[in-house]
Amino acid sequence: MPKGLIQDSDFKPLTIADRDTLANFVNRCEYPLCEYSVSTQICWQGYNQSQWMVLDEKWLLIRYVSDGAMCFLCPIGTGDIRPVVDACFEHLVAKGVRPRLTFVPTPVRETLGDAAFQWTADSGERDYLYRRDDLALLIGRRYSRKRNHIKKFQHTYDWRFETFLPAHQGEWAAFVEAWCAQNDC
């Protein structure tokens, strides 16, 4: 991969209008983390200042601000990930930023190896570790509190599921902003 392949001008903000392009990559992704969902990325775009680009028509790159510094979400795509990670790191170094890749799934970590990288667990994310089936079904005593929270919510609030459309963008952005103001984020 040639040096300087990633340029600032190639990035654009994540918006709901980009949903189909992003979903094309994300839906084929086998990373079992919520960060690899289009809705999660779009919802947090305003807070994280997330931007995206497609590299070589094979890789989705998402860069964002975390803890005051730019970083990359682990690239999503096909082929050898090593030169893509190198290109991401080169881009960050050229901007004077310490290279950082976030939410790296175990298979990617194993592919990249430990020799050239410092791997750090994000302790703030530990409470989000669930087996997919456990969280979907909430079976067993372990999840009784979650089931009770859901029942209380269903009986307390007027709620409904709706398809997420561009017309809703202002409404959910206001919700996220209010939530962040309330939760000091």
C-alpha positions as CSV (number, residue, x, y, z in Angstrom):
1,M,0.0,0.0,0.0
2,P,1.6,3.3,-1.0
3,K,2.5,5.9,1.7
4,G,0.1,8.8,2.1
5,L,-2.8,6.8,0.8
6,I,-5.2,8.1,3.5
7,Q,-6.0,11.8,3.0
8,D,-8.2,14.1,5.1
9,S,-10.2,15.1,2.0
10,D,-11.3,11.4,1.6
11,F,-13.2,11.4,4.9
12,K,-16.8,12.6,5.4
13,P,-19.0,12.7,8.4
14,L,-21.2,9.7,9.1
15,T,-24.8,10.4,8.3
16,I,-27.9,8.4,7.9
17,A,-27.7,9.1,4.2
18,D,-24.6,6.9,4.1
19,R,-26.4,4.0,5.8
20,D,-26.4,1.7,2.7
21,T,-22.8,2.1,1.9
22,L,-21.7,1.6,5.5
23,A,-24.1,-1.4,5.9
24,N,-22.5,-3.0,2.9
25,F,-19.3,-3.4,4.9
26,V,-20.7,-3.7,8.4
27,N,-23.2,-6.4,7.5
28,R,-20.4,-8.6,6.1
29,C,-18.2,-8.0,9.1
30,E,-17.8,-10.8,11.6
31,Y,-16.6,-8.6,14.5
32,P,-19.0,-9.3,17.4
33,L,-19.0,-5.8,18.9
34,C,-21.8,-3.2,18.8
35,E,-19.3,-0.6,17.5
36,Y,-19.6,-2.5,14.2
37,S,-23.2,-1.5,13.7
38,V,-24.3,1.4,11.4
39,S,-26.9,2.6,13.9
40,T,-24.3,2.8,16.8
41,Q,-21.9,4.7,14.6
42,I,-24.5,7.2,13.3
43,C,-26.0,7.7,16.8
44,W,-22.6,8.6,18.3
45,Q,-21.3,10.6,15.2
46,G,-22.0,14.0,16.8
47,Y,-20.3,13.1,20.0
48,N,-17.3,11.3,18.5
49,Q,-16.9,13.5,15.4
50,S,-16.8,10.3,13.4
51,Q,-15.8,10.3,9.8
52,W,-15.5,7.5,7.2
53,M,-14.0,6.6,3.9
54,V,-13.6,3.6,1.7
55,L,-10.0,2.5,1.0
56,D,-9.3,0.6,-2.2
57,E,-13.0,-0.3,-2.6
58,K,-12.3,-3.0,0.0
59,W,-12.0,-1.4,3.4
60,L,-14.2,0.8,5.5
61,L,-12.2,3.2,7.7
62,I,-13.9,5.1,10.5
63,R,-11.9,7.7,12.4
64,Y,-13.2,9.5,15.4
65,V,-12.2,11.5,18.5
66,S,-11.8,9.6,21.8
67,D,-10.3,11.1,25.0
68,G,-9.5,14.2,23.0
69,A,-7.4,12.5,20.3
70,M,-8.1,11.1,16.9
71,C,-8.1,7.3,16.5
72,F,-9.4,4.7,14.1
73,L,-12.0,2.0,14.7
74,C,-10.5,-1.3,13.6
75,P,-10.9,-1.4,9.8
76,I,-13.6,-3.4,8.2
77,G,-13.0,-5.2,5.0
78,T,-11.5,-8.0,3.1
79,G,-7.9,-9.0,2.5
80,D,-4.7,-8.4,4.5
81,I,-5.5,-6.0,7.3
82,R,-1.8,-5.3,8.2
83,P,-1.1,-2.7,5.4
84,V,-4.5,-1.0,6.2
85,V,-3.6,-0.6,9.9
86,D,-0.1,0.7,8.8
87,A,-1.8,3.3,6.6
88,C,-4.1,4.3,9.4
89,F,-1.2,4.7,11.8
90,E,0.8,6.6,9.2
91,H,-2.1,9.0,8.8
92,L,-2.3,9.6,12.6
93,V,1.4,10.1,12.9
94,A,1.4,12.6,10.1
95,K,-1.2,14.6,12.0
96,G,1.0,14.5,15.2
97,V,-1.3,12.0,16.9
98,R,-0.2,8.9,18.7
99,P,-1.5,6.0,16.6
100,R,-4.4,4.1,18.1
101,L,-6.8,1.5,16.9
102,T,-9.9,0.8,19.0
103,F,-12.3,-2.1,19.5
104,V,-9.9,-4.6,17.9
105,P,-11.6,-8.1,17.9
106,T,-9.5,-11.1,19.0
107,P,-9.1,-12.5,15.5
108,V,-7.6,-9.3,14.2
109,R,-5.4,-9.0,17.3
110,E,-4.1,-12.6,16.6
111,T,-3.5,-11.7,12.9
112,L,-1.5,-8.5,13.8
113,G,0.4,-10.2,16.7
114,D,1.7,-8.8,19.9
115,A,5.2,-7.9,18.8
116,A,4.5,-4.5,17.2
117,F,1.6,-3.4,19.3
118,Q,0.6,-2.5,22.8
119,W,-2.8,-4.0,23.6
120,T,-4.8,-2.3,26.3
121,A,-8.2,-3.4,27.6
122,D,-10.8,-0.6,28.0
123,S,-12.0,-1.1,31.6
124,G,-15.0,1.3,30.8
125,E,-16.3,-1.3,28.4
126,R,-16.3,-4.3,30.7
127,D,-20.0,-4.1,31.6
128,Y,-20.9,-4.5,28.0
129,L,-19.6,-8.0,27.6
130,Y,-22.5,-10.4,27.0
131,R,-23.1,-13.5,25.0
132,R,-25.4,-12.5,22.1
133,D,-28.0,-15.3,22.9
134,D,-28.0,-14.4,26.6
135,L,-28.7,-10.8,25.9
136,A,-31.3,-11.5,23.3
137,L,-33.2,-14.0,25.4
138,L,-32.4,-12.8,28.9
139,I,-32.8,-16.4,30.3
140,G,-31.9,-17.2,33.8
141,R,-31.5,-15.6,37.2
142,R,-28.5,-13.6,36.1
143,Y,-30.7,-11.5,33.9
144,S,-33.8,-11.1,36.2
145,R,-32.9,-7.4,36.9
146,K,-32.7,-6.6,33.2
147,R,-36.0,-8.3,32.6
148,N,-37.5,-6.3,35.4
149,H,-36.1,-3.0,34.0
150,I,-37.6,-3.9,30.6
151,K,-41.0,-4.7,32.1
152,K,-41.0,-1.4,34.1
153,F,-40.1,0.6,31.1
154,Q,-42.8,-1.1,29.0
155,H,-45.5,-0.3,31.6
156,T,-44.2,3.2,32.5
157,Y,-43.6,4.8,29.1
158,D,-45.4,5.3,25.9
159,W,-42.9,3.6,23.5
160,R,-42.7,2.2,20.1
161,F,-40.2,0.9,17.5
162,E,-39.9,3.0,14.4
163,T,-37.7,2.7,11.3
164,F,-34.8,5.1,11.6
165,L,-35.2,7.6,8.8
166,P,-33.2,10.8,7.8
167,A,-36.2,12.8,9.1
168,H,-35.4,11.5,12.7
169,Q,-31.8,12.7,12.7
170,G,-32.6,16.0,14.5
171,E,-34.7,14.3,17.1
172,W,-32.1,11.6,18.0
173,A,-29.3,14.1,17.9
174,A,-31.2,16.2,20.5
175,F,-31.8,13.1,22.6
176,V,-28.1,12.2,22.6
177,E,-27.0,15.8,23.4
178,A,-29.5,15.9,26.3
179,W,-28.3,12.5,27.6
180,C,-24.7,13.5,27.4
181,A,-25.4,16.8,29.2
182,Q,-27.2,14.8,31.9
183,N,-24.5,12.2,32.1
184,D,-21.5,14.6,31.9
185,C,-20.0,13.0,28.7
